[in-house]
Amino acid sequence: MKQLIILGALMLFLSIDMIAQDNKANNIDNSNIALQGYSPVSYADLGLAQKGIKAFKSEYEGVIYYFTSEEQKALFNQNPNKYLPQYGGFCAFGIYAGAKFRPDPSKFITKDGKYFLYLNNLELDAKQLWLDADDHNGLVRTANENWEKLSKTYN
């Protein structure tokens, strides 16, 4: 009996750890909602930051996405990978610099069919830093290399 309790506790611990590992690569809230409820289809297809509606939501790989309409939801469901944010929805400039930061969902760039989100607060406008560097492809290359490691860590 004692062995069964220990085995059960171990399985629970491992399953919780596996769920936590999945969340390392996604900037989500406690309800597994991505992009602070903004629509990934609006970013990618319209170049707009639009808040989604709870009535139009989909789950993909354990992460919940909101949309502005049933049509957006259908587009996402047909090809979710097209609409996923770069770097799991973390600040692209932060990933370039080697750290994870929660972005301001209204600060983003859409380029080459992908969208990148950026931190913005009183002290730092990461989108402007990215643009001022005037080297999108170089920044993306470095961020992609950093993401290989950062996607597996809490920070």
C-alpha positions in Angstrom: 0.0 0.0 0.0 2.8 2.4 0.9 4.5 1.7 -2.4 1.2 2.6 -4.3 1.0 5.9 -2.4 4.6 6.7 -3.2 4.1 5.7 -6.9 1.0 7.9 -7.1 2.7 10.9 -5.6 5.7 10.4 -8.0 3.3 10.2 -11.0 1.5 13.4 -9.8 4.8 15.2 -9.4 6.0 14.1 -12.9 2.8 15.1 -14.6 2.8 18.6 -12.9 6.5 19.0 -13.9 5.6 18.0 -17.5 2.8 20.6 -17.6 5.2 23.3 -16.2 7.7 22.4 -18.9 5.2 23.0 -21.6 4.4 26.4 -20.2 8.1 27.5 -20.3 7.8 28.2 -24.0 4.5 30.1 -23.8 3.8 33.5 -22.3 0.4 32.6 -20.8 -1.6 33.6 -17.7 -2.8 31.2 -15.0 -5.7 30.2 -17.2 -3.4 29.2 -20.1 -4.6 32.2 -22.1 -2.1 33.5 -24.6 -1.5 37.0 -25.8 -3.4 38.5 -22.9 -6.6 37.6 -24.9 -5.6 39.3 -28.1 -6.3 37.6 -31.4 -3.3 36.0 -33.1 -5.2 36.1 -36.4 -5.6 39.9 -36.1 -1.9 40.3 -35.6 -0.9 38.0 -38.5 -3.5 38.7 -41.1 -4.7 42.3 -40.3 -1.6 43.8 -38.7 -3.9 44.9 -35.8 -3.8 44.4 -32.1 -7.4 43.4 -31.4 -8.7 41.9 -28.2 -10.5 38.6 -28.8 -13.8 37.5 -27.3 -14.2 34.6 -24.9 -17.0 33.2 -27.1 -14.5 32.6 -29.9 -11.7 30.7 -28.5 -9.6 27.7 -29.5 -7.1 25.5 -27.6 -3.8 24.4 -29.3 -1.2 22.4 -27.5 -2.7 23.3 -24.1 -2.7 27.0 -24.8 -6.0 29.0 -25.2 -6.3 31.7 -27.9 -9.1 34.2 -28.3 -10.5 35.6 -31.6 -12.7 38.5 -32.7 -15.0 36.3 -34.8 -16.0 32.7 -35.7 -14.1 33.3 -39.1 -10.9 34.1 -37.3 -11.3 31.0 -35.1 -11.8 28.8 -38.2 -8.7 30.3 -39.9 -6.6 29.5 -36.8 -8.0 26.0 -36.4 -7.1 25.2 -40.1 -3.4 26.2 -39.6 -2.5 27.1 -36.0 1.2 27.2 -36.7 0.7 30.2 -39.1 -0.7 32.2 -36.2 1.5 31.4 -33.3 3.5 34.3 -31.9 7.2 34.3 -32.2 9.1 33.3 -29.1 6.0 32.0 -27.4 4.6 35.5 -27.1 7.5 36.9 -25.1 9.2 40.2 -25.9 11.3 39.6 -29.1 13.9 42.2 -28.0 14.2 40.5 -24.6 14.7 37.1 -26.3 17.4 38.8 -28.4 19.0 40.1 -25.2 18.7 36.7 -23.5 15.8 37.1 -21.2 12.0 36.6 -21.2 9.8 39.6 -20.6 6.0 40.0 -20.9 5.2 42.3 -23.8 2.6 45.1 -24.2 0.2 43.4 -26.6 -0.3 46.6 -28.5 3.4 46.9 -29.3 4.2 44.5 -32.2 5.7 44.2 -35.7 4.5 42.0 -38.5 7.1 41.0 -41.0 7.5 38.1 -43.4 4.2 36.5 -42.2 5.3 36.5 -38.6 4.6 38.8 -35.7 6.9 39.9 -32.9 5.7 41.4 -29.6 7.6 43.9 -27.5 7.9 45.2 -23.9 6.8 48.8 -23.4 6.9 50.7 -20.1 7.9 54.1 -18.8 11.6 53.2 -19.0 11.8 51.0 -22.1 10.3 50.9 -25.5 11.7 47.6 -26.8 9.9 47.9 -30.2 11.7 51.2 -30.8 15.1 49.6 -29.8 14.4 46.8 -32.3 13.6 49.3 -35.1 16.5 51.6 -34.2 18.9 48.7 -34.7 17.8 48.6 -38.3 18.9 44.9 -38.6 15.7 42.9 -38.3 17.2 39.7 -39.8 20.3 39.9 -37.6 18.2 40.4 -34.5 15.9 37.5 -35.4 18.9 35.3 -36.0 20.3 36.0 -32.5 16.8 35.8 -30.9 16.2 32.4 -32.6 19.5 31.1 -31.2 18.7 32.4 -27.8 15.1 30.9 -28.0 16.5 27.4 -28.3 17.7 27.7 -24.7 15.1 30.1 -23.3 12.2 28.1 -24.5 13.2 25.4 -22.0 13.7 27.7 -19.0 11.6 29.9 -16.7 14.0 32.7 -17.6 
